[in-house]
Amino acid sequence: MRIGLICLVLGYVLSQFYRAFLAVLTPALEADLGATSADLAFASGLWFLVFAAMQIPVGEALDRIGPRITAVTLFAVGGAGGAMLFAVAQTPAHITWAMALIGVGCSPVLMAAYYIFAKMYPAAMFSTLAGAMIGFGSLGNLASSAPMAWAVDALGWRETMVALAVLTLLVSVALWLTVKDPPKTTGDAPKGSVLDLLKIRALWLIFPMMFVNYAPAAGIRGLWVGPYGAEQFGADTALIGTVTLVMGLAMIAGNFLYGPADRWLGTRKWVVFGGNGLGALGCFALVVMPGDASIWTATAFLSLIGFAGGSFPVLIAHARPFFPEHLTGRGVTLLNLFGIGGVGIMQIVTGRLFEGWEATAHDPFRSLFLFYGVLICCGLALYAFSQDRTD
């Protein structure tokens, strides 16, 4: 199982890569296909929305047939197939459909690992293992920054996507050979569905925070940092790659720190609350930052947003004790639906709002960061009343 988990980490590295690489490809796709920022915002948002929508069937599949077949089938067909479709794209619409297919492929990988953690490891270790999974997987976030820019400059973006399609297929084969399903529960297991989870009142105040906590970090890192660097600071592909690399490193550091923080401090709720409060401050700092500030000052605040946006695994750990045992798979995927779905919706919303801000606002990027800061604050206002829970 250790080798299987390593392969799941490799799959999640690619999942993290695919959700963030469009920022670096922005100049190339604009030049070759005429794709606008709004087009890419929609394509990126659709990746997250499709990924989120898939969490319901993925949760059912994890509980009924196990993580092995679920992860392998979707990752091979959706992930590799979507990357190949991206490589031969001729219009922005083709990019959109390719991103949707890749979203299907990436949807089971992290949750397959979380399902194994929940079923086979001590409950008190869940957030640490979950955070480490995201931390190691976030190497894909780094690969989608400067290394992706170098590959595109050296090979071309189409050739790079073909190579990624082949790599995704090879990881799928490795998952088939190494991942083992947790032992099935013997006897007559109780029946249930996602509707039973939605009836648990303790989750109602966790869902809104789950919906907003990852949206600013993922949205800015995965898309907006590219246009922001290019339009505000005249950054080229290489410099955008460097900025996204620094932000990606901050996100990895956040994932590793959040993981064990609940055991160090004896609380999950206030770890999440404090971390996301810092994220809101980072957004507001970019709003009030002087116009003559350097790109590296902006990068520092962007990195704070990325660092603070790593509360995802602690939120799942906060909610997990409220799940009935037989609904573990559906529980973690339901939380993931809110987390990833929030990113997708906000990508599409900010893309549409940005077009309006460009026409009316003096600086549309300040409006964008203000929007994200207020969004986090709204989530915190509800989450403050949630019930803390540790194992």
Secondary structure, 3 states (H helix, E strand, C coil): CHHHHHHHHHHHHHHHHHCCCHHHHHHHHHHHHCCCHHHHHHHHHHHHHHHHHCHHHHHHHHHHCCHHHHHHHHHHHHHHHHHHHHHCCCCHHHHHHHHHHHHHHHCCHHHHHHHHHHHHCCHHHHHHHHHHHHHHHCHHHHHCCHHHHHHHHHHCHHHHHHHHHHHHHHHHHHHHHHCCCCCCCCCCCCCCCHHHHHCCHHHCCCHHHHHHHCHHHHHHHHHHHHHHHHHHHCCCHHHHHHHHHHHHHHHHHHHHHHHHHHHHHCCCHHHHHHHHHHHHHHHHHHHHCCCCCCHHHHHHHHHHHHHHCCCHHHHHHHHHHHCCHHHHHHHHHHHHHHHHHHHHHHHHHHHHHHHHHHHHCCCHHHHHHHHHHHHHHHHHHHHCCCCCCCC
